[in-house]
Amino acid sequence: MADPIAVNWVTLAGYSISQQLKHEGISFDAFDIIERSIAGGAKKVRQKIVAGLAKDLRAECLEQELGDIQKVQHGCYCISLSGGFSLDYAGGSSPVLYIGSGAVYSRMKSHLSGKLFDFAEALQSIPLAFSFCDLDDLDNATSLQRELEQSLLSKFATTIDPSLPLLNAKNAKSGASSTRFVTGWDKPLQKKKGKSTLEWLIKPSDSANWKGALQ
């Protein structure tokens, strides 16, 4: 029997598209006006904001010697709320919004450029966290990243909500993996412990409109 595989997660928290806009001297209200009144203006602003946030993510990884997120071609990642906020799911609370796999940096940038930007606008100042693991050095990295993703989705479905994270589609494939992972493989799903842990529960009034938005 093969040895269990260690999964080393890196979490980068406290990232806010709202703050990125403020750095450019723009609010979400101003962004909406640009979107309605200037052809192509909102797209240019969005691209600049996303590029800045992605650059900051990579810079934090490099500064803290956590690896180069831009080079990860095979990995798994989770996008979550941070700042003590969690979503009120059917079976309990969790900050996790989306679970995915692939080339981590480009996938995250793609999400940020698309529906995740719109979701962040709905959240306003609530920050996001990005967790990822690098599987590039492992044999069968392509299949392993998918197995880990499915295992995370399966655990989420059985312990938090059978409909999966809000921004994953309900029919996203989940299931048990034949690969064994070392304890801690599910770190992004684990709840923080301690009396000082503050959790604010939020629940979108239009969750159906957001369901599967990043799929």
C-alpha positions as CSV (number, residue, x, y, z in Angstrom):
1,M,0.0,0.0,0.0
2,A,1.3,3.4,-1.0
3,D,2.3,5.8,1.8
4,P,-0.2,8.6,2.5
5,I,0.5,11.9,0.8
6,A,1.3,15.1,2.7
7,V,-0.6,18.2,1.7
8,N,0.9,21.5,2.7
9,W,-1.6,24.3,2.7
10,V,-0.7,28.0,2.5
11,T,-3.4,30.5,3.4
12,L,-3.3,34.2,2.5
13,A,-6.0,36.2,4.3
14,G,-7.4,39.7,4.5
15,Y,-7.6,40.5,0.8
16,S,-10.4,42.9,-0.3
17,I,-11.4,44.1,-3.7
18,S,-13.0,47.0,-1.9
19,Q,-9.6,48.0,-0.5
20,Q,-8.0,47.6,-3.9
21,L,-10.5,50.0,-5.3
22,K,-9.9,52.5,-2.5
23,H,-6.2,52.4,-3.3
24,E,-7.2,53.6,-6.8
25,G,-9.4,56.3,-5.3
26,I,-12.6,54.5,-6.4
27,S,-15.6,53.1,-4.5
28,F,-17.9,50.3,-5.6
29,D,-20.5,53.1,-6.2
30,A,-18.1,54.9,-8.4
31,F,-17.3,51.7,-10.2
32,D,-21.0,51.2,-10.9
33,I,-21.2,54.6,-12.4
34,I,-18.2,54.0,-14.6
35,E,-19.8,50.6,-15.7
36,R,-23.0,52.4,-16.7
37,S,-21.6,55.5,-18.4
38,I,-18.2,54.8,-19.9
39,A,-17.8,52.1,-22.6
40,G,-15.1,49.7,-21.7
41,G,-14.1,51.8,-18.6
42,A,-15.3,49.3,-16.0
43,K,-13.4,46.5,-17.8
44,K,-10.1,48.4,-17.6
45,V,-10.7,49.3,-13.9
46,R,-11.5,45.6,-13.1
47,Q,-8.4,44.4,-14.9
48,K,-6.2,46.8,-13.0
49,I,-7.8,45.9,-9.6
50,V,-7.5,42.2,-10.2
51,A,-3.9,42.5,-11.4
52,G,-3.0,44.5,-8.3
53,L,-4.6,42.0,-5.9
54,A,-3.0,39.0,-7.7
55,K,0.4,40.8,-7.5
56,D,-0.1,41.3,-3.8
57,L,-0.9,37.6,-3.3
58,R,2.2,36.5,-5.1
59,A,4.3,39.1,-3.3
60,E,3.2,37.8,0.1
61,C,4.1,34.3,-0.9
62,L,7.5,35.3,-1.9
63,E,8.2,37.6,1.1
64,Q,7.2,34.9,3.5
65,E,9.1,32.2,1.6
66,L,5.9,30.2,1.0
67,G,6.8,29.4,-2.6
68,D,5.8,31.1,-5.9
69,I,2.1,30.8,-6.4
70,Q,2.4,31.8,-10.0
71,K,4.4,28.7,-10.8
72,V,1.9,26.2,-9.3
73,Q,0.5,24.3,-12.3
74,H,-1.0,21.4,-10.3
75,G,-2.7,22.2,-7.1
76,C,-5.9,22.5,-5.1
77,Y,-7.3,25.8,-3.7
78,C,-10.1,27.2,-1.6
79,I,-11.6,30.7,-1.6
80,S,-13.1,31.7,1.7
81,L,-14.4,34.6,3.7
82,S,-11.9,36.0,6.3
83,G,-12.0,38.5,9.0
84,G,-14.1,36.3,11.3
85,F,-17.0,35.9,8.8
86,S,-18.6,32.6,7.8
87,L,-21.6,31.6,5.7
88,D,-24.7,30.1,7.3
89,Y,-25.0,26.7,5.5
90,A,-27.6,24.0,5.9
91,G,-25.5,21.9,8.3
92,G,-23.5,24.6,10.0
93,S,-21.2,27.5,9.4
94,S,-18.1,27.7,7.2
95,P,-16.1,30.5,5.6
96,V,-15.5,28.4,2.5
97,L,-17.0,29.8,-0.7
98,Y,-15.4,27.6,-3.4
99,I,-13.1,24.6,-3.8
100,G,-11.2,24.0,-7.1
101,S,-8.0,22.6,-8.6
102,G,-5.6,23.3,-11.4
103,A,-3.1,26.0,-12.2
104,V,-3.7,27.9,-9.0
105,Y,-2.6,31.5,-9.8
106,S,-4.3,31.7,-13.2
107,R,-7.4,30.1,-11.9
108,M,-7.7,32.5,-9.0
109,K,-7.1,35.5,-11.4
110,S,-9.8,34.2,-13.7
111,H,-12.3,33.9,-10.8
112,L,-11.3,37.4,-9.6
113,S,-11.8,38.8,-13.1
114,G,-15.3,37.3,-13.3
115,K,-18.1,36.4,-10.9
116,L,-15.9,36.6,-7.8
117,F,-15.4,40.3,-8.4
118,D,-19.2,40.7,-8.6
119,F,-19.6,38.6,-5.4
120,A,-17.0,40.7,-3.6
121,E,-19.0,43.8,-4.6
122,A,-22.0,42.3,-2.9
123,L,-19.9,41.6,0.2
124,Q,-18.5,45.2,0.1
125,S,-15.7,45.4,2.8
126,I,-15.7,41.7,3.9
127,P,-12.3,40.4,3.1
128,L,-11.4,37.1,1.3
129,A,-8.8,34.4,2.0
130,F,-7.1,32.2,-0.5
131,S,-5.7,28.8,0.5
132,F,-3.7,26.6,-1.9
133,C,-1.4,23.6,-2.0
134,D,1.3,22.8,-4.5
135,L,1.3,19.2,-5.9
136,D,3.7,19.8,-8.8
137,D,6.4,17.6,-7.4
138,L,4.2,14.6,-6.9
139,D,3.7,11.7,-9.3
140,N,0.4,11.8,-11.1
141,A,-0.1,15.4,-10.0
142,T,-2.9,15.9,-12.5
143,S,-5.1,13.1,-11.1
144,L,-4.0,13.9,-7.5
145,Q,-5.2,17.5,-7.6
146,R,-8.6,16.2,-8.8
147,E,-8.8,13.5,-6.1
148,L,-8.0,16.0,-3.4
149,E,-10.6,18.4,-4.8
150,Q,-13.2,15.7,-4.8
151,S,-12.3,14.6,-1.3
152,L,-12.7,18.2,0.0
153,L,-16.0,18.6,-1.7
154,S,-17.2,15.2,-0.3
155,K,-16.2,16.2,3.2
156,F,-17.9,19.5,2.8
157,A,-21.1,17.8,1.6
158,T,-21.2,15.3,4.5
159,T,-20.2,17.7,7.3
160,I,-21.5,21.1,6.3
161,D,-23.9,21.2,3.3
162,P,-24.8,18.5,0.8
163,S,-25.3,21.4,-1.8
164,L,-21.5,22.1,-1.6
165,P,-19.9,25.5,-1.1
166,L,-22.0,28.5,-2.4
167,L,-19.9,29.2,-5.5
168,N,-19.6,25.6,-6.5
169,A,-22.3,24.1,-8.6
170,K,-24.6,21.6,-6.9
171,N,-23.5,18.9,-9.4
172,A,-19.8,19.5,-8.9
173,K,-18.2,16.0,-8.7
174,S,-17.4,14.8,-5.2
175,G,-16.5,11.4,-3.8
176,A,-14.2,9.3,-1.8
177,S,-10.6,9.1,-3.0
178,S,-8.5,5.9,-3.3
179,T,-5.5,8.0,-2.4
180,R,-4.7,8.4,1.3
181,F,-3.7,11.8,2.6
182,V,-1.8,12.7,5.7
183,T,-3.8,14.3,8.6
184,G,-4.3,18.0,7.8
185,W,-5.3,17.4,4.2
186,D,-8.6,19.1,4.9
187,K,-7.2,22.1,6.7
188,P,-9.2,24.8,4.8
189,L,-12.4,23.1,6.1
190,Q,-11.3,22.9,9.7
191,K,-12.9,25.4,12.1
192,K,-10.6,27.6,14.0
193,K,-10.5,26.9,17.7
194,G,-10.1,29.1,20.7
195,K,-12.2,31.4,22.8
196,S,-10.9,34.4,20.9
197,T,-12.2,33.2,17.6
198,L,-15.0,35.5,16.6
199,E,-17.5,34.4,13.9
200,W,-20.0,36.6,12.2
201,L,-22.6,34.5,10.3
202,I,-24.0,35.9,7.0
203,K,-26.5,34.4,4.6
204,P,-27.1,35.8,1.1
205,S,-30.8,36.6,0.5
206,D,-30.3,35.6,-3.2
207,S,-28.1,32.5,-2.7
208,A,-29.8,30.8,-5.8
209,N,-28.3,33.6,-8.0
210,W,-24.8,32.9,-6.7
211,K,-25.0,29.1,-6.7
212,G,-22.3,27.7,-8.9
213,A,-21.1,31.1,-10.0
214,L,-17.5,30.1,-10.3
215,Q,-18.0,26.7,-11.8
